[in-house]
């Protein structure tokens, strides 16, 4: 996925989707300690990004919209 994200044509919704996919992969990693550390690193970088703009890119995407957001998910901010 990095080859896609490192291009100047990467779209914001692709960045968000890649972050989510990467976190899912590391949460399911067989080495739980390694996976946990990687998730923490990714979340640290996520906190440095412009959340409203990234979330808006998902909300405005015609295929994703608001259905990707669960009302019980408190980790969106």
C-alpha positions as CSV (number, residue, x, y, z in Angstrom):
1,X,0.0,0.0,0.0
2,X,2.9,2.4,0.5
3,X,3.5,2.6,-3.3
4,X,0.0,4.0,-3.6
5,X,0.3,6.4,-0.7
6,X,3.6,7.8,-1.7
7,X,2.4,9.0,-5.1
8,X,1.3,12.5,-5.6
9,X,-2.1,11.1,-6.8
10,X,-3.0,9.6,-3.4
11,X,-6.4,10.7,-2.2
12,X,-7.3,11.5,1.4
13,X,-9.8,8.7,1.7
14,X,-7.1,6.3,0.6
15,X,-4.8,7.5,3.3
16,X,-7.6,7.0,5.9
17,X,-8.4,3.6,4.6
18,X,-4.7,2.6,4.6
19,X,-4.3,3.7,8.2
20,X,-7.3,1.6,9.2
21,X,-6.2,-1.4,7.3
22,X,-2.7,-1.3,8.7
23,X,-4.0,-1.0,12.3
24,X,-6.2,-4.0,11.7
25,X,-3.3,-6.0,10.4
26,X,-1.1,-5.2,13.4
27,X,-3.9,-5.8,15.9
28,X,-4.2,-9.4,14.5
29,X,-0.4,-9.9,14.3
30,X,0.8,-13.2,15.8
31,X,3.4,-11.3,17.9
32,X,1.1,-9.4,20.2
33,X,3.8,-7.2,21.7
34,X,5.1,-6.2,18.3
35,X,1.6,-5.6,17.0
36,X,0.7,-3.5,20.0
37,X,3.8,-1.3,19.6
38,X,3.1,-0.8,16.0
39,X,-0.5,0.3,16.6
40,X,0.8,2.8,19.2
41,X,3.2,4.2,16.7
42,X,0.5,4.5,14.0
43,X,-1.9,6.1,16.4
44,X,0.8,8.6,17.5
45,X,1.2,9.7,13.8
46,X,-2.6,9.7,13.3
47,X,-2.9,12.3,16.2
48,X,-0.6,14.7,14.2
49,X,-2.9,14.7,11.2
50,X,-5.8,17.0,10.4
51,X,-8.7,14.8,11.6
52,X,-11.6,16.9,10.3
53,X,-10.2,17.0,6.7
54,X,-9.5,13.2,6.7
55,X,-12.8,12.3,8.2
56,X,-14.6,14.7,5.8
57,X,-12.9,12.8,2.9
58,X,-14.6,9.6,4.0
59,X,-18.0,11.3,4.6
60,X,-18.0,12.9,1.2
61,X,-16.9,9.8,-0.6
62,X,-19.8,8.4,-2.6
63,X,-19.1,4.8,-1.7
64,X,-18.3,5.2,2.0
65,X,-20.3,8.1,3.4
66,X,-21.3,7.8,7.0
67,X,-21.9,4.1,7.0
68,X,-18.2,3.5,7.9
69,X,-18.7,5.3,11.2
70,X,-20.2,3.4,14.1
71,X,-21.9,5.5,16.8
72,X,-20.3,3.3,19.5
73,X,-16.8,4.1,18.2
74,X,-15.2,6.7,20.6
75,X,-11.8,6.7,18.8
76,X,-12.8,9.0,16.0
77,X,-11.3,12.1,17.5
